Amino acid sequence: MHIPPYDNANAPIVDAGDPRVPLNYFNIVKLRSGEAFEYQVPGYETCIVPATGSVDIDVDGVVFSAIGQRGVDVWDGEPEGVYVPSGSKARMACRSDKAEVFVAGAKYDGVLEPFAVRTDGIDVVQYGSDDTKTHRKIKHILGQQQHGKVGRLLVSELYTVGQGGWSGFPSHKHDTDRLPDETRHDETYNFRFRPNHGSGMQMLQRVDNEPGDAYHIVDGSTVLIDNGYHPCCALPGYEMYYFTILGGLSQRSLVQYFQPTHAYQVETIPGIKDMVAKFK
């Protein structure tokens, strides 16, 4: 499902228990200097990631100062984030002129410890090629390095390398728990384009070799992946970014099932097997 950009007034775009992606939570919080925002989501662990700007974060009395170093947009520097345990009270206070902050969440009842991920803790993976129109860079904020410290939540940022091309290909899905072949992970995206009048397309093909749905995505679009194969692409001449939230039903590690018709193309895309292995 596609949710066009709108002013959510700091209210969740995907709230706890959303029937479309019940394993996910997503909010965008916009603040100005001196403003603060507080939230608490029982039954969901979350991660606070400034898209732009810098915030001080208090998680049940544990303070993390100056999280976020980016200026004009998500291309302006490396991401940072803070993990917030399930049900904990988190407060973010804006210390820059303004800040736009992503809050990503996954359903999880366990209560762990809060921690910060600074720029030196980001796990970067680059894969694909210009020849295959799949050249991409992924920055894992809650990825393999944080595996033992998080319950079910995976958080990353994906960037095109160059302009135009495809992502999420070969087409894959992860909507059914049937190990070792596949895990159930609900997924939520938020897209940005550079220049910001750029756009792209999100496919959602429910059944192999049968027609599916396609959504026109623009700067600020949110897409909910409930089931089906889901590649996306950016128009030529534009760079694309998307903030990615994955919430697992039974485990944190993601097992993607590649669409049978296109699965052989895994062998044609440089580095894609290393990319798949990082979603742990």
C-alpha positions as CSV (number, residue, x, y, z in Angstrom):
1,M,0.0,0.0,0.0
2,H,1.2,3.5,-0.8
3,I,0.7,6.4,1.6
4,P,1.3,9.7,-0.2
5,P,3.3,12.4,1.8
6,Y,1.2,14.4,4.2
7,D,1.6,16.5,7.4
8,N,1.3,13.8,10.0
9,A,1.7,16.5,12.8
10,N,4.0,14.1,14.7
11,A,1.4,11.4,14.9
12,P,2.4,7.8,13.9
13,I,2.0,7.1,10.2
14,V,2.0,3.4,11.1
15,D,0.7,3.0,14.6
16,A,1.0,0.0,16.9
17,G,-1.3,-2.8,15.7
18,D,-1.9,-1.4,12.2
19,P,-3.7,-4.3,10.5
20,R,-1.7,-3.8,7.3
21,V,1.8,-4.3,8.8
22,P,1.1,-5.2,12.5
23,L,4.8,-6.0,13.1
24,N,5.9,-2.4,12.3
25,Y,5.7,1.1,13.8
26,F,6.6,4.3,12.0
27,N,6.5,8.0,12.9
28,I,8.1,11.1,11.4
29,V,8.7,13.8,14.1
30,K,9.5,17.4,13.0
31,L,10.9,19.8,15.6
32,R,12.4,23.3,15.8
33,S,15.1,24.5,18.1
34,G,14.1,24.1,21.8
35,E,11.1,21.9,21.0
36,A,10.8,18.3,22.4
37,F,8.6,15.3,21.7
38,E,7.9,12.3,24.0
39,Y,6.5,8.9,23.1
40,Q,6.0,5.4,24.5
41,V,4.9,2.4,22.5
42,P,4.0,-0.7,24.7
43,G,4.9,-3.9,23.0
44,Y,7.2,-2.4,20.4
45,E,10.9,-1.8,20.4
46,T,11.9,1.4,18.5
47,C,14.8,3.2,17.0
48,I,15.2,7.0,16.7
49,V,17.0,8.1,13.6
50,P,17.3,11.8,12.7
51,A,16.9,12.2,8.9
52,T,18.2,15.7,9.4
53,G,19.2,17.8,12.4
54,S,20.4,16.8,15.8
55,V,18.6,15.8,19.0
56,D,19.3,14.9,22.6
57,I,17.5,11.7,23.5
58,D,16.5,10.5,27.0
59,V,15.4,6.9,27.3
60,D,14.0,6.2,30.8
61,G,16.7,8.5,32.3
62,V,19.6,7.3,30.1
63,V,20.7,10.3,28.0
64,F,22.3,10.3,24.6
65,S,23.5,13.7,23.4
66,A,23.8,15.2,19.9
67,I,22.3,12.3,17.9
68,G,22.3,13.1,14.2
69,Q,24.9,15.0,12.2
70,R,23.2,15.6,8.9
71,G,22.2,19.0,7.5
72,V,20.1,19.7,4.4
73,D,19.0,16.1,3.5
74,V,19.7,12.4,4.0
75,W,22.6,12.6,1.6
76,D,24.4,15.1,3.8
77,G,26.5,12.8,6.1
78,E,26.1,9.5,7.8
79,P,23.1,8.3,9.9
80,E,23.0,7.8,13.7
81,G,20.4,6.4,16.0
82,V,19.3,5.3,19.4
83,Y,17.6,2.0,20.3
84,V,14.6,2.3,22.6
85,P,13.5,-0.9,24.4
86,S,10.0,-2.1,24.2
87,G,7.6,0.1,26.2
88,S,10.3,2.6,27.3
89,K,9.6,6.3,27.5
90,A,11.7,8.3,25.1
91,R,12.1,12.0,24.8
92,M,13.9,13.8,22.0
93,A,14.8,17.5,22.3
94,C,15.9,19.5,19.2
95,R,19.4,21.1,19.5
96,S,19.7,22.2,15.9
97,D,17.7,24.9,14.1
98,K,15.3,22.2,13.1
99,A,15.1,18.4,12.9
100,E,13.2,15.7,11.1
101,V,13.3,12.4,12.9
102,F,12.3,8.9,11.9
103,V,11.0,6.6,14.6
104,A,11.1,2.9,13.5
105,G,9.6,0.1,15.5
106,A,8.9,-3.7,15.6
107,K,6.6,-5.7,17.7
108,Y,8.5,-7.3,20.6
109,D,7.6,-8.0,24.2
110,G,11.1,-8.5,25.6
111,V,12.8,-5.5,27.3
112,L,16.5,-5.0,26.5
113,E,18.9,-2.1,27.2
114,P,19.0,1.3,25.3
115,F,22.1,2.2,23.3
116,A,23.3,4.6,20.7
117,V,24.7,3.8,17.2
118,R,27.1,6.5,16.1
119,T,28.6,6.9,12.7
120,D,31.4,4.5,13.4
121,G,28.9,1.8,14.2
122,I,27.1,1.9,10.8
123,D,27.6,-1.2,8.7
124,V,27.8,-0.2,5.0
125,V,27.3,-2.6,2.1
126,Q,27.6,-1.8,-1.5
127,Y,26.4,-4.1,-4.2
128,G,25.1,-4.3,-7.8
129,S,26.5,-2.7,-10.9
130,D,25.8,0.1,-13.4
131,D,25.6,-2.6,-16.1
132,T,22.8,-4.4,-14.3
133,K,21.0,-1.2,-13.3
134,T,21.2,-2.3,-9.7
135,H,24.0,-0.3,-8.1
136,R,23.1,0.4,-4.5
137,K,24.5,1.2,-1.1
138,I,22.9,0.1,2.2
139,K,23.7,1.7,5.6
140,H,22.6,-0.6,8.4
141,I,21.8,1.3,11.6
142,L,20.4,-1.7,13.4
143,G,22.0,-4.6,11.5
144,Q,24.3,-7.5,12.0
145,Q,26.6,-5.7,14.4
146,Q,23.7,-5.1,16.8
147,H,22.2,-8.5,16.5
148,G,22.5,-9.6,20.2
149,K,21.2,-6.3,21.5
150,V,17.9,-6.1,19.6
151,G,14.8,-8.3,19.6
152,R,13.1,-8.3,16.2
153,L,13.9,-4.9,14.6
154,L,16.1,-4.2,11.6
155,V,16.7,-0.6,10.5
156,S,18.6,0.5,7.4
157,E,18.9,3.2,4.8
158,L,19.3,2.4,1.1
159,Y,20.7,4.7,-1.5
160,T,21.1,4.5,-5.2
161,V,24.6,4.7,-6.5
162,G,24.3,7.0,-9.4
163,Q,20.9,8.0,-10.9
164,G,18.0,5.8,-11.8
165,G,17.8,2.0,-11.8
166,W,16.3,-0.8,-9.7
167,S,16.4,-1.9,-6.1
168,G,15.0,-5.0,-4.4
169,F,15.8,-7.1,-7.4
170,P,15.7,-10.0,-8.0
171,S,12.2,-9.7,-6.8
172,H,11.7,-11.3,-3.4
173,K,9.2,-11.6,-0.6
174,H,9.2,-12.4,3.2
175,D,5.6,-12.7,4.2
176,T,5.4,-16.3,5.4
177,D,7.2,-18.1,8.3
178,R,8.5,-21.3,6.7
179,L,12.1,-21.8,7.7
180,P,14.6,-22.4,6.3
181,D,13.2,-21.0,3.0
182,E,11.5,-17.8,4.3
183,T,10.6,-15.7,7.3
184,R,7.7,-13.4,8.0
185,H,8.9,-9.8,8.2
186,D,6.6,-6.9,7.7
187,E,8.3,-4.0,6.0
188,T,7.8,-0.2,5.8
189,Y,9.6,2.3,3.5
190,N,9.9,6.0,3.4
191,F,11.3,7.5,0.2
192,R,13.3,10.6,-0.7
193,F,14.6,11.8,-4.0
194,R,17.4,14.1,-5.1
195,P,16.5,16.5,-6.7
196,N,13.3,16.2,-4.6
197,H,11.0,16.6,-7.7
198,G,12.2,13.1,-8.7
199,S,10.1,10.0,-8.4
200,G,9.9,6.3,-9.0
201,M,7.8,3.2,-8.9
202,Q,7.1,0.5,-6.3
203,M,5.9,-2.8,-7.6
204,L,4.0,-5.3,-5.5
205,Q,3.4,-8.6,-7.2
206,R,1.3,-11.0,-5.1
207,V,1.8,-14.2,-7.2
208,D,4.6,-15.3,-9.4
209,N,3.9,-14.6,-13.1
210,E,0.6,-12.9,-12.4
211,P,0.0,-9.1,-12.8
212,G,0.3,-7.1,-9.5
213,D,0.1,-3.5,-8.3
214,A,2.4,-0.6,-9.0
215,Y,2.5,2.7,-7.1
216,H,4.0,6.0,-8.2
217,I,6.3,7.0,-5.3
218,V,7.5,10.6,-4.7
219,D,9.6,12.4,-2.2
220,G,8.1,11.6,1.2
221,S,6.1,8.5,0.1
222,T,5.6,5.8,2.6
223,V,5.0,2.2,1.3
224,L,3.7,-0.7,3.4
225,I,4.9,-4.2,2.3
226,D,2.4,-6.7,3.7
227,N,2.9,-9.5,1.2
228,G,4.3,-10.2,-2.3
229,Y,7.4,-9.6,-4.4
230,H,8.4,-5.9,-4.2
231,P,11.1,-4.4,-6.3
232,C,11.2,-0.6,-6.9
233,C,13.0,1.8,-9.2
234,A,14.0,5.4,-9.6
235,L,13.5,7.5,-12.8
236,P,16.7,8.1,-14.8
237,G,18.5,11.3,-13.7
238,Y,17.4,11.1,-10.0
239,E,18.9,9.6,-6.9
240,M,16.6,7.6,-4.6
241,Y,16.8,6.9,-0.9
242,Y,14.6,4.9,1.3
243,F,14.4,4.4,5.1
244,T,13.7,0.7,5.7
245,I,12.0,-0.9,8.7
246,L,11.8,-4.7,9.1
247,G,10.0,-6.4,11.9
248,G,10.2,-10.2,12.3
249,L,7.4,-12.4,13.6
250,S,9.5,-15.2,15.0
251,Q,13.1,-14.1,14.6
252,R,15.2,-11.1,13.8
253,S,17.2,-12.5,10.9
254,L,15.6,-12.0,7.6
255,V,15.3,-14.9,5.1
256,Q,14.2,-13.6,1.7
257,Y,12.5,-15.9,-0.8
258,F,13.4,-14.9,-4.4
259,Q,10.7,-15.0,-7.0
260,P,11.2,-18.3,-8.9
261,T,10.9,-16.7,-12.3
262,H,13.8,-14.3,-11.6
263,A,15.8,-16.1,-8.9
264,Y,18.6,-17.1,-11.3
265,Q,19.5,-13.4,-11.6
266,V,21.0,-13.6,-8.1
267,E,24.1,-14.9,-10.0
268,T,24.3,-11.9,-12.3
269,I,24.3,-9.1,-9.7
270,P,27.8,-8.5,-8.0
271,G,27.8,-8.6,-4.2
272,I,24.1,-9.4,-3.7
273,K,24.8,-12.5,-1.7
274,D,26.9,-10.4,0.7
275,M,24.0,-7.9,0.9
276,V,21.5,-10.6,1.8
277,A,23.8,-12.0,4.5
278,K,23.8,-8.6,6.3
279,F,20.1,-8.7,7.2
280,K,20.7,-10.6,10.4
